[in-house]
Protein backbone atom coordinates (compact mmCIF):
# COMPACT_ATOMS: atom_id res chain seq x y z
CA UNK A 1 0.00 0.00 0.00
CA UNK A 2 3.07 2.23 0.20
CA UNK A 3 2.67 3.25 -3.45
CA UNK A 4 -0.75 4.70 -2.54
CA UNK A 5 0.62 6.49 0.55
CA UNK A 6 -0.98 4.08 3.00
CA UNK A 7 1.21 3.11 5.94
CA UNK A 8 0.61 -0.51 6.96
CA UNK A 9 2.41 -1.91 10.00
CA UNK A 10 2.31 -5.19 11.89
CA UNK A 11 2.21 -4.45 15.63
CA UNK A 12 2.70 -7.20 18.23
CA UNK A 13 1.56 -6.40 21.76
CA UNK A 14 3.45 -9.02 23.75
CA UNK A 15 2.11 -8.64 27.26
CA UNK A 16 -0.93 -7.83 29.34
CA UNK A 17 -2.43 -4.38 28.95
CA UNK A 18 -3.35 -2.87 32.31
CA UNK A 19 -7.15 -2.63 32.16
CA UNK A 20 -10.07 -3.59 34.43
CA UNK A 21 -10.79 -6.77 32.48
CA UNK A 22 -7.12 -7.79 32.83
CA UNK A 23 -7.33 -7.42 36.61
CA UNK A 24 -10.58 -9.38 36.80
CA UNK A 25 -9.04 -12.23 34.82
CA UNK A 26 -5.43 -12.28 36.06
CA UNK A 27 -5.60 -10.68 39.51
CA UNK A 28 -4.03 -7.56 41.02
CA UNK A 29 -1.95 -5.19 38.93
CA UNK A 30 1.69 -6.07 38.40
CA UNK A 31 4.52 -3.86 37.19
CA UNK A 32 4.92 -6.00 34.08
CA UNK A 33 1.59 -4.84 32.64
CA UNK A 34 1.61 -2.48 29.70
CA UNK A 35 0.14 0.98 30.24
CA UNK A 36 -2.74 1.52 27.76
CA UNK A 37 -1.86 5.21 27.33
CA UNK A 38 1.65 4.19 26.29
CA UNK A 39 0.20 1.81 23.70
CA UNK A 40 -1.95 4.65 22.34
CA UNK A 41 1.07 7.00 22.25
CA UNK A 42 2.99 4.41 20.25
CA UNK A 43 0.20 4.06 17.69
CA UNK A 44 -0.07 7.86 17.34
CA UNK A 45 3.70 8.09 16.77
CA UNK A 46 3.47 5.28 14.21
CA UNK A 47 0.67 7.10 12.35
CA UNK A 48 2.69 10.34 12.29
CA UNK A 49 5.87 8.83 10.85
CA UNK A 50 7.28 10.44 7.75
CA UNK A 51 7.10 8.09 4.72
CA UNK A 52 10.87 8.21 4.33
CA UNK A 53 11.26 6.20 7.55
CA UNK A 54 8.17 4.07 8.09
CA UNK A 55 8.10 1.28 10.64
CA UNK A 56 6.71 -1.94 9.18
CA UNK A 57 6.94 -4.20 12.23
CA UNK A 58 6.85 -3.21 15.88
CA UNK A 59 6.85 -5.26 19.09
CA UNK A 60 5.57 -3.73 22.35
CA UNK A 61 6.73 -5.44 25.53
CA UNK A 62 6.88 -4.33 29.16
CA UNK A 63 10.35 -3.50 30.46
CA UNK A 64 9.96 -5.75 33.52
CA UNK A 65 9.79 -8.99 31.54
CA UNK A 66 12.66 -11.47 31.91
CA UNK A 67 13.49 -12.63 28.37
Residue frames relative to the residue before (quaternion, step in Angstrom):
aa qw qx qy qz dx dy dz
X 1.0000 0.0000 0.0000 0.0000 0.00 0.00 0.00
X 0.4315 0.7236 -0.4505 0.2954 3.57 1.28 -0.20
X 0.6437 0.5440 -0.3325 0.4233 3.60 0.95 -0.82
X 0.7031 0.4134 -0.2536 0.5200 3.59 1.22 -0.44
X 0.5585 -0.6386 0.3718 0.3769 3.58 1.31 0.16
X 0.5242 0.6155 -0.4196 0.4127 3.57 1.22 0.38
X 0.2725 -0.7694 0.5643 0.1236 3.55 -0.72 1.14
X 0.0249 -0.7851 0.6182 -0.0289 3.57 -0.59 1.18
X 0.0272 0.8000 -0.5972 0.0510 3.57 -0.84 0.98
X 0.3300 -0.6986 0.6007 0.2053 3.53 -1.21 0.66
X 0.0439 -0.8107 0.5835 -0.0201 3.59 -0.54 1.17
X 0.1575 -0.7666 0.6195 0.0607 3.55 -0.85 1.09
X 0.1228 -0.7515 0.6439 0.0746 3.57 -0.81 1.00
X 0.0650 -0.8397 0.5373 -0.0439 3.52 -0.13 1.39
X 0.6956 0.3790 -0.3112 0.5251 3.54 0.32 1.28
X 0.5883 -0.5664 0.4447 0.3679 3.52 -1.34 0.07
X 0.3100 -0.7238 0.5854 0.1931 3.56 -0.92 0.91
X 0.4489 -0.7055 0.4870 0.2523 3.55 -0.85 1.03
X 0.2799 0.7316 -0.5633 0.2628 3.56 -0.30 1.31
X 0.6836 -0.4979 0.3239 0.4241 3.62 -1.15 0.43
X 0.6738 0.4911 -0.3136 0.4544 3.60 0.90 -0.83
X 0.5927 0.5485 -0.3653 0.4631 3.61 1.16 -0.52
X 0.6606 0.5022 -0.3000 0.4706 3.57 0.95 -0.89
X 0.6678 0.4984 -0.3177 0.4525 3.60 0.90 -0.83
X 0.7170 0.4389 -0.2626 0.4736 3.59 1.06 -0.62
X 0.8225 0.2633 -0.0965 0.4949 3.59 0.92 -0.95
X 0.6131 -0.5780 0.3508 0.4085 3.60 1.23 0.07
X 0.8099 -0.3121 0.1957 0.4564 3.55 -1.37 -0.12
X 0.6551 -0.5427 0.3845 0.3584 3.50 -1.26 0.67
X 0.1155 -0.7634 0.6335 0.0513 3.52 -1.13 0.82
X 0.6081 -0.5953 0.3831 0.3591 3.57 -1.15 0.56
X 0.6305 0.5508 -0.3396 0.4286 3.59 1.20 -0.29
X 0.4991 0.6340 -0.4461 0.3872 3.60 1.23 0.15
X 0.4491 -0.6935 0.5071 0.2453 3.52 -1.17 0.71
X 0.4367 -0.7004 0.5079 0.2465 3.56 -0.87 1.00
X 0.4482 -0.7193 0.4545 0.2742 3.63 -0.66 1.03
X 0.6155 0.5379 -0.3558 0.4530 3.61 1.07 -0.61
X 0.6356 0.5226 -0.3245 0.4665 3.57 1.08 -0.68
X 0.6071 0.5286 -0.3455 0.4824 3.58 1.10 -0.69
X 0.6589 0.5054 -0.3057 0.4658 3.59 0.91 -0.90
X 0.6364 0.5285 -0.3256 0.4580 3.60 0.96 -0.85
X 0.6455 0.5261 -0.3146 0.4557 3.57 1.00 -0.82
X 0.6678 0.4896 -0.3022 0.4722 3.58 0.96 -0.84
X 0.6223 0.5212 -0.3451 0.4711 3.61 1.03 -0.71
X 0.6520 0.5059 -0.3118 0.4710 3.60 0.94 -0.88
X 0.6310 0.5314 -0.3231 0.4638 3.58 1.01 -0.80
X 0.6789 0.4966 -0.2833 0.4607 3.59 0.94 -0.90
X 0.7124 0.4567 -0.2500 0.4705 3.59 1.13 -0.63
X 0.4220 0.7264 -0.4645 0.2803 3.61 1.21 -0.05
X 0.4751 -0.6446 0.5216 0.2944 3.52 -1.13 0.74
X 0.5762 -0.6377 0.3878 0.3331 3.63 -0.91 0.83
X 0.6002 0.5732 -0.3729 0.4149 3.60 1.15 -0.37
X 0.7939 0.1717 -0.0945 0.5756 3.60 1.23 -0.27
X 0.1212 0.8274 -0.5340 0.1251 3.56 0.71 1.09
X 0.3660 -0.6692 0.6023 0.2355 3.52 -1.18 0.70
X 0.1844 -0.7973 0.5660 0.1002 3.58 -0.92 0.88
X 0.7812 0.0857 -0.0710 0.6142 3.58 1.21 -0.41
X 0.0091 0.8024 -0.5918 0.0758 3.54 -0.88 1.00
X 0.1421 -0.7671 0.6215 0.0718 3.56 -0.97 0.93
X 0.1430 -0.7637 0.6255 0.0714 3.58 -0.93 0.96
X 0.0884 0.7824 -0.6074 0.1057 3.54 -0.76 1.13
X 0.4994 -0.6363 0.4778 0.3425 3.60 -1.08 0.55
X 0.5443 -0.6514 0.4192 0.3220 3.57 -1.05 0.73
X 0.6543 0.5562 -0.3176 0.4020 3.62 1.11 -0.46
X 0.4845 0.6763 -0.4316 0.3487 3.59 1.26 -0.08
X 0.2998 -0.7217 0.5943 0.1903 3.56 -1.12 0.70
X 0.0676 -0.8225 0.5648 -0.0046 3.58 -0.28 1.27
